Amino acid sequence: MTDREKLIQAGRLIFGIQWQTPMSKLMNMSDRTIRRIVAGTTRAPSTDRILEALNEQLNKTKMAIYNVENNIMKTDNPELDVLVNAVNNAKSLTALCNSLNELADYIRNSDDEYIQKIEDVIKTDDLKTFGNNEPFDTSEIYSWDDENYLMYDNEWYIESRNN
């Protein structure tokens, strides 16, 4: 199999019928160059270069899968990542409450125009819960454990189920 055939086969397998544009981006070359390679008027990159680009894409895909499976958010802001990951990976209702308040404080003091409220970085209606005893009415309850509710009124707080 020639390098040209390998490139075409890999492109079709990964990207489907419309493979040329995404493959050109993956290989860091223009669409026109890919079309010339397909037509046979330009030499295809070496097998090593094709494998290097495919492995780079595979590593990015594996990292994305890992982040999704482990509830890890990655942005260009490491401090924000740490705060969001603390919310997503909280081990208790108290830890979740504290993490949400830290994140809210960070957002309030941030000058990032794209992050104005907590919902810009997490879905508050999908917060982790810590008990099987779901409340009958969850309209103002964001999370719970067997003894407490997580509520919000300008700050995150915990209220006993007995109240």
C-alpha positions as CSV (number, residue, x, y, z in Angstrom):
1,M,0.0,0.0,0.0
2,T,1.4,3.4,-1.0
3,D,1.6,6.4,1.4
4,R,-1.1,8.0,-0.8
5,E,-3.4,5.0,-0.3
6,K,-2.7,5.0,3.5
7,L,-3.6,8.7,3.8
8,I,-6.8,8.2,1.9
9,Q,-7.8,5.1,3.8
10,A,-7.0,6.7,7.2
11,G,-8.9,9.9,6.2
12,R,-12.0,8.0,5.1
13,L,-12.0,5.7,8.1
14,I,-11.7,8.5,10.7
15,F,-13.7,11.3,9.0
16,G,-16.0,9.5,6.6
17,I,-16.9,10.6,3.1
18,Q,-16.0,14.3,3.6
19,W,-12.6,13.4,4.9
20,Q,-10.3,15.8,2.9
21,T,-10.7,19.0,4.9
22,P,-10.5,17.5,8.4
23,M,-7.5,15.4,7.3
24,S,-5.8,18.4,5.8
25,K,-6.1,20.1,9.2
26,L,-4.9,17.0,11.0
27,M,-1.8,16.8,8.7
28,N,-1.3,20.6,8.9
29,M,-1.6,21.2,5.2
30,S,-4.0,22.9,2.8
31,D,-7.1,21.4,1.3
32,R,-5.5,22.0,-2.1
33,T,-2.5,19.9,-1.1
34,I,-4.7,17.0,0.0
35,R,-6.7,17.2,-3.3
36,R,-3.4,17.1,-5.2
37,I,-2.2,14.1,-3.2
38,V,-5.5,12.3,-4.0
39,A,-5.2,13.2,-7.7
40,G,-1.6,11.9,-7.6
41,T,0.0,15.2,-8.7
42,T,1.7,15.8,-5.3
43,R,3.6,13.2,-3.3
44,A,1.9,12.0,-0.1
45,P,3.5,12.5,3.3
46,S,5.5,9.6,4.6
47,T,3.9,6.8,6.6
48,D,5.8,8.1,9.6
49,R,4.3,11.6,9.2
50,I,0.8,10.1,8.8
51,L,1.3,7.9,11.9
52,E,2.6,10.9,13.9
53,A,-0.5,13.0,13.0
54,L,-2.9,10.1,13.7
55,N,-1.2,9.4,17.1
56,E,-1.4,13.1,18.0
57,Q,-5.1,13.0,17.3
58,L,-5.6,9.8,19.1
59,N,-3.9,11.2,22.2
60,K,-6.2,14.3,22.1
61,T,-9.2,12.0,21.8
62,K,-8.0,9.8,24.7
63,M,-7.5,13.0,26.9
64,A,-11.0,14.2,26.0
65,I,-12.5,10.8,26.9
66,Y,-10.5,10.8,30.2
67,N,-11.7,14.3,31.0
68,V,-15.4,13.4,30.3
69,E,-15.2,10.1,32.2
70,N,-13.6,11.9,35.2
71,N,-15.6,15.0,35.1
72,I,-12.6,17.2,34.5
73,M,-12.9,20.6,32.8
74,K,-10.0,22.0,30.8
75,T,-9.9,25.7,29.9
76,D,-7.1,28.1,29.2
77,N,-7.4,29.2,32.9
78,P,-5.8,26.7,35.3
79,E,-7.2,28.4,38.4
80,L,-10.8,28.1,37.0
81,D,-10.1,24.5,36.1
82,V,-9.1,23.7,39.6
83,L,-12.3,25.3,41.0
84,V,-14.6,23.7,38.6
85,N,-13.0,20.3,39.1
86,A,-13.4,20.7,42.8
87,V,-17.2,21.2,42.3
88,N,-17.4,18.3,39.9
89,N,-15.4,15.9,42.1
90,A,-16.7,16.9,45.6
91,K,-17.0,13.9,47.9
92,S,-19.7,15.4,50.2
93,L,-22.4,17.9,50.3
94,T,-20.3,20.2,52.5
95,A,-17.4,20.0,50.1
96,L,-19.7,20.7,47.2
97,C,-21.2,23.8,49.0
98,N,-17.7,25.1,49.8
99,S,-16.5,24.5,46.3
100,L,-19.5,26.3,44.8
101,N,-19.0,29.3,47.0
102,E,-15.3,29.5,46.1
103,L,-16.1,29.2,42.4
104,A,-18.8,31.9,42.8
105,D,-16.3,34.2,44.6
106,Y,-13.8,33.7,41.8
107,I,-16.4,34.5,39.1
108,R,-17.6,37.6,41.0
109,N,-14.0,38.9,41.2
110,S,-13.0,37.8,37.6
111,D,-12.7,40.3,34.7
112,D,-13.3,37.5,32.2
113,E,-16.1,38.8,30.0
114,Y,-17.2,35.3,29.0
115,I,-17.8,34.1,32.5
116,Q,-20.3,36.3,34.3
117,K,-22.2,33.7,36.3
118,I,-21.6,30.2,37.7
119,E,-23.9,28.6,35.0
120,D,-21.3,29.8,32.4
121,V,-19.0,27.0,33.6
122,I,-21.2,24.4,35.3
123,K,-24.8,23.2,35.1
124,T,-26.2,23.8,38.5
125,D,-29.3,21.7,37.7
126,D,-27.0,18.6,37.3
127,L,-24.9,18.8,40.5
128,K,-23.9,15.6,42.1
129,T,-26.1,14.3,44.9
130,F,-24.9,12.3,48.0
131,G,-27.9,10.3,49.1
132,N,-30.6,8.0,47.6
133,N,-33.3,9.8,49.5
134,E,-34.4,12.3,46.8
135,P,-36.7,15.1,48.0
136,F,-40.3,15.2,46.8
137,D,-39.9,18.7,45.5
138,T,-36.5,19.7,44.2
139,S,-37.5,23.1,42.7
140,E,-35.1,25.1,45.0
141,I,-32.8,22.2,46.0
142,Y,-29.7,21.8,44.0
143,S,-28.2,18.8,45.7
144,W,-28.8,16.7,48.9
145,D,-27.5,14.0,51.2
146,D,-29.5,12.0,53.6
147,E,-29.6,14.8,56.2
148,N,-29.3,18.1,54.3
149,Y,-30.2,20.1,51.3
150,L,-28.0,22.4,49.2
151,M,-29.8,25.7,48.5
152,Y,-28.9,29.0,46.9
153,D,-29.8,32.5,48.0
154,N,-27.0,34.8,46.8
155,E,-24.6,32.2,48.2
156,W,-24.6,28.5,48.5
157,Y,-25.7,27.1,51.8
158,I,-26.8,23.8,53.5
159,E,-30.1,23.5,55.2
160,S,-31.2,20.6,57.4
161,R,-34.0,18.4,56.0
162,N,-35.7,18.8,59.4
163,N,-36.4,22.5,58.8
